[in-house]
Amino acid sequence: MPSNSVALALGPHGADAGTASALIGVIQFLIGAIAAPLAGVAGESAVPMAIGMLAFSGASLLTLRALVGRSHVVEQPRQAA
């Protein structure tokens, strides 16, 4: 996750921003520690890495939907026919 997006997300939280930033960093390192051996399990093939990327992308989408829900989805205006 780019650092600017973390800074923007933590801006309104003031005193808790340092703790939340540390937690985000730990989670990023843990995911990397889990993903790296899984990506290299098949030797020179890129297939496990691609599968891992798809799996982590799907997991992040499910996590976003579970935590945020659909309350922040912006509806597109309908065009007249």
PyMOL commands that set and color helices and strands:
alter all, ss='L'
color gray80, all
select helices_A, chain A and resi 3-39+47-68
alter helices_A, ss='H'
color red, helices_A
deselect
rebuild
show_as cartoon
